[in-house]
Amino acid sequence: MADILIVQNSRSGGPGRVGGWLEEAGHRLDVVLAHDGAPLPRRLTHDAMIMLGGGYLPDEDDRAPWLRDTRRLMTQALGDGVPLLGICLGGQMLAHVAGGEVTGDTGTPENGSLPLTIRPEAAADPLFHGLPPVVPAVEHHKDAITRLPDEAVHLAETEACPYQAFRMGERAWGVQFHPEVLPERMRTWQADGFDPDEVYARAVADEPVSTPIWHRVTTRFAALVTSRAPAARAS
């Protein structure tokens, strides 16, 4: 069993089905409700880290003071080779700390289940290899990565937002989409330029395809954490 630190940034933005799949793989989740004032550790001693989404830019410390500590932990994870997954805001934060750029209110906002194109670079990726060329993914963002870090491996894209998934090094991934979200959570979204009923119906229709794919990706991440945890503890 490995310990995974999960940083939650909003009341409704929990680990969802990704958390359930990780627990099914035998891992223990340490979900820190950072938005509610729960403190983050001074140093990352967990076997892996996941940063969830939230309605902030990666450096909006005035609105979300815990982001400073999260960036520090994410930087440590990158330096130490700790398995790391950043989702939406978390993916943007990974790009930010690794030297890329994130821009607020840029491009066309994406909401709901949309077609994600898997790039050729994903063929050799530990998490994304062997996926169909186009897969459904849940999107909910208006901010976006506008430049990847120099060393990033670009894995997936959409027409409106090119930097949907990338990898840094061998054990750190950032995604703009939400593999953890089931259609029911969309009922809690504030309708801002989209039809909630249409978004929900599309996600329900796509779920039989999307769920097995993101389950496969999550279990691959879980296996990576499992394989590394004993060696990391020994060192």
C-alpha positions as CSV (number, residue, x, y, z in Angstrom):
1,M,0.0,0.0,0.0
2,A,1.2,3.5,-0.9
3,D,0.2,6.8,0.5
4,I,-1.0,9.4,-2.0
5,L,-1.3,13.1,-1.1
6,I,-4.4,14.7,-2.8
7,V,-4.8,18.5,-2.7
8,Q,-8.4,19.6,-3.0
9,N,-9.1,23.2,-4.0
10,S,-12.9,23.5,-3.8
11,R,-15.8,22.0,-1.8
12,S,-17.2,20.1,-4.8
13,G,-13.9,19.3,-6.5
14,G,-13.0,16.0,-4.8
15,P,-11.0,13.1,-6.3
16,G,-14.2,11.4,-7.5
17,R,-13.8,8.1,-9.4
18,V,-10.0,8.5,-9.7
19,G,-9.8,8.3,-5.9
20,G,-12.0,5.2,-5.9
21,W,-9.9,3.5,-8.6
22,L,-6.7,4.3,-6.6
23,E,-8.2,2.8,-3.5
24,E,-9.3,-0.3,-5.4
25,A,-5.6,-0.6,-6.4
26,G,-4.7,-0.8,-2.7
27,H,-3.5,2.8,-2.1
28,R,-4.3,5.0,0.8
29,L,-5.5,8.6,0.1
30,D,-4.6,11.6,2.2
31,V,-7.1,14.2,0.9
32,V,-6.1,17.6,2.2
33,L,-9.1,20.1,2.1
34,A,-6.8,23.0,1.4
35,H,-9.7,25.3,0.4
36,D,-11.1,24.8,3.9
37,G,-7.8,25.8,5.6
38,A,-6.4,22.3,6.2
39,P,-2.6,22.6,6.3
40,L,-0.3,21.0,3.7
41,P,2.8,19.1,4.8
42,R,6.1,21.0,5.0
43,R,7.7,18.3,2.9
44,L,6.3,15.6,0.6
45,T,6.8,12.3,2.3
46,H,4.0,10.5,0.5
47,D,4.6,8.0,-2.3
48,A,2.7,10.1,-4.9
49,M,0.9,13.4,-5.2
50,I,-2.2,14.6,-7.1
51,M,-3.3,18.2,-7.4
52,L,-7.0,18.6,-8.3
53,G,-8.7,21.4,-10.1
54,G,-10.1,24.8,-8.9
55,G,-11.1,28.2,-10.2
56,Y,-7.7,29.8,-9.8
57,L,-4.5,30.5,-11.7
58,P,-1.5,28.6,-10.4
59,D,0.0,31.7,-8.7
60,E,-3.2,33.4,-7.4
61,D,-1.9,33.3,-3.9
62,D,-4.0,36.3,-2.9
63,R,-7.2,34.3,-3.6
64,A,-5.9,30.9,-2.6
65,P,-3.0,31.2,-0.1
66,W,-2.3,27.5,-0.1
67,L,-1.2,27.5,-3.7
68,R,2.2,28.7,-2.6
69,D,2.7,25.5,-0.5
70,T,1.3,23.4,-3.3
71,R,3.8,24.7,-5.8
72,R,6.6,24.0,-3.4
73,L,5.4,20.4,-2.9
74,M,5.0,19.9,-6.7
75,T,8.5,21.3,-7.3
76,Q,9.8,18.8,-4.7
77,A,7.9,15.9,-6.4
78,L,9.4,16.8,-9.8
79,G,13.0,17.0,-8.3
80,D,12.7,13.8,-6.3
81,G,10.9,11.8,-9.0
82,V,7.8,11.3,-7.0
83,P,4.8,10.2,-9.1
84,L,2.7,13.3,-9.8
85,L,-0.6,13.9,-11.5
86,G,-2.0,17.4,-12.0
87,I,-5.6,17.8,-13.0
88,C,-7.0,21.0,-14.6
89,L,-5.6,23.6,-12.2
90,G,-3.1,20.9,-11.2
91,G,-2.0,20.4,-14.7
92,Q,-1.6,24.2,-15.2
93,M,0.4,24.3,-12.0
94,L,2.8,21.6,-13.2
95,A,3.4,23.5,-16.4
96,H,3.9,26.7,-14.4
97,V,6.5,25.3,-11.9
98,A,8.3,23.5,-14.8
99,G,8.8,26.7,-16.8
100,G,5.7,26.9,-19.0
101,E,3.0,29.6,-19.2
102,V,-0.6,29.7,-18.1
103,T,-3.0,32.4,-19.2
104,G,-6.3,33.3,-17.7
105,D,-9.5,33.7,-19.8
106,T,-7.8,32.7,-23.0
107,G,-9.3,31.1,-26.1
108,T,-12.7,29.4,-26.1
109,P,-13.9,27.9,-22.8
110,E,-14.5,24.2,-22.8
111,N,-17.3,22.6,-20.9
112,G,-18.6,19.0,-20.9
113,S,-17.5,15.8,-22.6
114,L,-15.5,16.7,-25.7
115,P,-13.3,14.7,-28.2
116,L,-9.7,14.6,-27.1
117,T,-7.0,13.8,-29.8
118,I,-4.2,11.5,-28.6
119,R,-0.9,12.6,-30.2
120,P,1.7,10.3,-31.7
121,E,4.1,11.1,-28.8
122,A,1.7,9.2,-26.5
123,A,2.6,5.8,-28.1
124,A,5.6,5.5,-25.8
125,D,4.0,7.1,-22.7
126,P,3.6,4.9,-19.6
127,L,0.0,6.2,-19.0
128,F,-1.4,7.1,-22.5
129,H,0.1,4.4,-24.7
130,G,-2.4,2.3,-26.7
131,L,-5.4,4.6,-26.3
132,P,-7.8,5.2,-29.2
133,P,-6.9,8.1,-31.5
134,V,-9.8,10.1,-30.2
135,V,-11.3,9.7,-26.7
136,P,-14.0,11.6,-24.8
137,A,-12.9,13.7,-21.8
138,V,-14.7,16.0,-19.5
139,E,-13.6,19.7,-19.7
140,H,-14.5,22.6,-17.5
141,H,-12.1,25.6,-17.8
142,K,-11.6,29.0,-19.2
143,D,-7.9,29.4,-18.3
144,A,-5.3,27.3,-20.2
145,I,-1.7,26.4,-20.6
146,T,-0.4,28.6,-23.5
147,R,3.2,27.3,-23.6
148,L,4.5,24.0,-22.4
149,P,7.8,23.7,-20.5
150,D,10.7,23.1,-22.8
151,E,11.2,19.5,-21.7
152,A,7.5,18.5,-21.8
153,V,6.2,15.6,-23.9
154,H,3.0,16.7,-25.5
155,L,0.4,13.9,-25.3
156,A,-3.1,15.1,-26.2
157,E,-5.0,18.1,-27.6
158,T,-8.3,19.5,-28.5
159,E,-9.1,22.0,-31.3
160,A,-9.8,24.8,-28.8
161,C,-7.1,24.0,-26.3
162,P,-3.9,22.4,-27.7
163,Y,-2.2,21.5,-24.4
164,Q,-4.6,18.9,-22.9
165,A,-2.0,16.4,-21.6
166,F,1.8,16.3,-21.2
167,R,4.5,14.6,-19.2
168,M,7.5,15.9,-17.4
169,G,10.4,13.5,-17.0
170,E,9.3,9.9,-16.3
171,R,6.7,10.3,-13.5
172,A,4.9,13.6,-13.7
173,W,1.7,14.2,-15.8
174,G,-0.5,17.2,-16.3
175,V,-4.0,17.1,-17.8
176,Q,-6.4,20.0,-18.6
177,F,-9.4,17.7,-18.5
178,H,-11.1,15.9,-15.6
179,P,-10.8,12.1,-15.6
180,E,-12.3,12.1,-12.1
181,V,-15.6,13.7,-13.0
182,L,-18.8,11.7,-13.5
183,P,-21.8,13.4,-15.3
184,E,-23.6,13.9,-12.0
185,R,-21.0,16.5,-10.8
186,M,-21.9,18.7,-13.8
187,R,-25.2,19.4,-12.2
188,T,-23.3,21.5,-9.7
189,W,-21.5,23.6,-12.3
190,Q,-22.6,27.2,-12.8
191,A,-24.0,27.6,-16.2
192,D,-21.8,30.2,-17.9
193,G,-22.3,30.1,-21.6
194,F,-23.4,26.5,-21.9
195,D,-26.6,24.5,-21.6
196,P,-26.4,22.3,-18.4
197,D,-28.9,19.8,-19.8
198,E,-27.1,19.4,-23.1
199,V,-23.7,19.1,-21.3
200,Y,-25.0,16.5,-18.9
201,A,-26.7,14.4,-21.7
202,R,-23.6,14.4,-23.8
203,A,-21.5,13.2,-20.9
204,V,-23.9,10.4,-20.1
205,A,-23.8,9.3,-23.7
206,D,-20.0,9.3,-23.7
207,E,-19.5,7.6,-20.3
208,P,-19.5,4.0,-21.6
209,V,-16.5,4.9,-23.7
210,S,-14.7,7.3,-21.4
211,T,-14.9,5.4,-18.2
212,P,-12.9,2.3,-19.3
213,I,-10.2,4.6,-20.8
214,W,-9.7,6.8,-17.8
215,H,-9.9,3.8,-15.5
216,R,-7.0,2.2,-17.5
217,V,-4.9,5.4,-17.3
218,T,-5.5,5.7,-13.5
219,T,-4.7,2.1,-12.8
220,R,-1.4,2.6,-14.8
221,F,-0.6,5.5,-12.6
222,A,-1.5,3.4,-9.5
223,A,0.9,0.6,-10.8
224,L,3.7,3.1,-11.2
225,V,3.2,4.3,-7.7
226,T,3.2,0.7,-6.4
227,S,6.4,-0.2,-8.3
228,R,8.3,2.9,-7.0
229,A,7.0,3.0,-3.4
230,P,9.3,0.3,-1.8
231,A,12.4,1.6,-3.5
232,A,11.6,5.2,-2.5
233,R,11.1,4.2,1.2
234,A,14.3,2.2,1.1
235,S,16.3,5.3,0.0
